[in-house]
Amino acid sequence: MSSSATPRPSVLFVCVHNAGRSQMAAAFLTHLAGVRIEVRSAGSAPADTVNPAVVEAMKEVGIDISAQRPKILTVQAVQASDVVITMGCGDTCPVFPGKRYLDWQLPDPAGQGVEAVRPIRDAIEARVRTLLDEMDVPTTI
């Protein structure tokens, strides 16, 4: 690998309790940007699986997140990211000077059916597409 290669930008999505928002956002960004961006999601509480309603809503748009394993938010994860996007938990995310932070206020789909998750999914997809435009990263689809 050439030392002049430009490193991939890194985006970390953070939500409280791993309720599904960060997983949806990370999945959309990975789906749309492919390997052009390093994508991670994290939350404040452990979770072994993603909310079934979130899995179903994402399958409707051709993205399978059933095997995702959410990570716990760490200071190291924030430090290693170029962009940190919080979803309703900005006050619990560590902040470092000079880093780009965005706050996406979105409803929490935890414990809700797929009908409630669909509008959140669509809002996340629109914001991810806007983020890619802002970062000047072409989409794979």
N, C-alpha and C positions, 0 to 999 in steps of 0.2 A: 504494500500500500504506500502511496506517495505521501510524503510528509506535508505536501501542499494541499492535500485533500481537505475539503471543507467538512467539518464535523456536522452530523445531523443535528438540527435543533431538537431539544428535549422538552416535552410538554407533560406536566403532571396535573391530573384532575383530582380534586379533593372534595369529598362530601362527608357529612356526618353519618355515622352508623352504617357505612357501605350500603345505603338504601337502593342503589341502582343507578343514580344519576352519573356518577363518575365512570361506572362500567359502560354505560351507554355512550358517553362522550368519547371515552378511550376507544371503544369499538368503532364508532363512526370515523374518528380521525385515522385509525389504522386502516380501515376499509377504504377511505378516500385517498389517503396520502401514501399508502403502502409503506415501503421501507425508507421513505424520505424523511420521516420524523420518528424519533424515539418517543413512544407513548407509554405512560404509566397511570394507574389510578390507585387511589388510597382513600382510607377513611379512618375514623376515630375508634372504630370497634371491629373486632374480627368477625368474619363471616365465612362459612365453608362453601356456601353456594350463593348464586344471585337469585333474587326474587323471581319466582316462576312467571309472574305477569310481565316482568321486564324481559325475560328470555323469550316469551311468546311474542311480545310486541316487536322485538328486534328480528325474530325469525320472519315476521311478516314483510320486512324490508330486505330479507336475504342475508342477515348477519347472525351468526350463531355465537352466542356468548355463554352457552350453558356450561362450558368447561372453565370459565374464568374463576380465578381465586383471588378475591380482593386482598390488598396488602394493607397493613397498618401504616398510618402516616408517621414518617420519621423526619427528623431534622436533616438527615443526610439526603433523603429523597428530594426535599425542597432545595437544598444547596446544589444538588446535581442537575436541577432543571433550569432551562432558560425561561420558560413561561410556566407560571403556576396559576391554575384556574380553580377558584373555590366556588362551591355551590351551597350557599347557605351556612357556611362555617368559617367565614373569614376571620372571626375573632379567635378561632382555635388553631389557626395555621401559623407557624412561625414565619416571621417576615425578615428578609435580609435586604439591606440597601442595594440599590442598583438592579434588582431583579424585576422582571415584568410580572405583575399580578393583575388578574382580571377576576371580577366577582360576577358570577352568573346567578341571579336570583331565580330559582326554579322550584316548583312544588316537589315534595318528597313522595315518590311512588311506593314507598314501603307499605306493605299490607293492603294495597289497592289492586283491583282487577285490571285486566289489560285495557279496558275502556278508559280508565283514568290515566294509564301510562302512555297511551298513544299520543295525546297532545304534548306531553313532556318530551317524548321521543322526537317528535317533529320539531319542537323548539330547539332541542339539542342539535339535531342535524343541521338546522339553519344556522345556528351559531358556529358550529364546527366549520361549515362551508365558508362563512364570513372570516373566521380565524385563518383558514388556509389562504384566502384572498389577501388578507392583511400581511401574512407571512410570505406571500408571493411563492406559494408552493402549488404546483399543478396537481390536480386530482387524477387518480388512476381510472376513474369512471366519469 
